[in-house]
């Protein structure tokens, strides 16, 4: 596991460790979204590129992905 590829969405954090924390896909991991909803995954990458994106580690030690227009 020394030379894993970086995720275009989560960077160095494994996609199976980052949980969507908004909308109808709340509770799904980024990896689940990438595997089952590629269009939504691509839209999340665009949100990241626009700066409307945040991954935060919660008190329960999980990583949560948030999207907000107010970040830009």
C-alpha positions as CSV (number, residue, x, y, z in Angstrom):
1,X,0.0,0.0,0.0
2,X,3.0,2.3,-0.1
3,X,2.2,3.9,-3.5
4,X,-1.6,4.2,-3.7
5,X,-3.1,6.6,-6.2
6,X,-4.6,9.8,-4.8
7,X,-8.3,10.2,-5.2
8,X,-9.5,13.0,-7.4
9,X,-12.1,13.7,-4.8
10,X,-10.6,12.9,-1.4
11,X,-6.9,13.2,-2.0
12,X,-4.9,11.1,0.4
13,X,-7.9,9.9,2.4
14,X,-9.3,6.5,1.2
15,X,-12.6,7.0,-0.5
16,X,-14.2,4.2,1.5
17,X,-13.4,6.2,4.7
18,X,-15.2,9.4,3.6
19,X,-19.0,9.6,4.2
20,X,-21.4,11.9,2.3
21,X,-23.0,14.1,4.9
22,X,-25.8,15.8,2.9
23,X,-28.7,15.2,0.6
24,X,-30.3,12.0,-0.6
25,X,-26.9,10.1,-0.5
26,X,-26.2,10.9,3.1
27,X,-24.5,8.0,4.8
28,X,-22.9,6.5,1.7
29,X,-19.2,6.4,1.3
30,X,-17.5,8.2,-1.6
31,X,-16.4,4.8,-2.9
32,X,-20.0,3.7,-3.0
33,X,-20.9,6.8,-5.0
34,X,-18.0,6.3,-7.4
35,X,-19.1,2.7,-8.0
36,X,-22.8,3.3,-8.4
37,X,-23.4,6.9,-9.4
38,X,-20.5,8.1,-11.6
39,X,-22.3,11.2,-12.7
40,X,-22.8,12.4,-9.1
41,X,-19.1,11.5,-8.3
42,X,-18.0,13.7,-11.2
43,X,-20.2,16.5,-9.9
44,X,-18.6,16.2,-6.5
45,X,-15.2,16.6,-8.2
46,X,-16.4,19.8,-9.9
47,X,-17.6,21.1,-6.5
48,X,-14.1,20.4,-5.1
49,X,-12.5,22.3,-8.0
50,X,-14.8,25.3,-7.4
51,X,-13.9,25.3,-3.7
52,X,-17.4,24.3,-2.5
53,X,-16.1,21.3,-0.7
54,X,-15.0,20.3,2.8
55,X,-13.9,17.0,4.4
56,X,-13.9,17.2,8.1
57,X,-13.1,14.6,10.7
58,X,-16.0,14.1,13.2
59,X,-15.8,13.4,16.9
60,X,-16.6,9.8,16.1
61,X,-13.3,9.8,14.0
62,X,-15.1,9.4,10.7
63,X,-14.5,11.6,7.8
64,X,-17.5,13.6,6.5
65,X,-17.8,15.3,3.1
66,X,-19.8,18.5,3.0
67,X,-20.7,20.7,0.0
68,X,-21.7,24.4,0.4
69,X,-22.1,27.3,-1.9
70,X,-21.1,29.5,1.0
71,X,-17.5,28.2,0.9
72,X,-16.7,30.1,-2.3
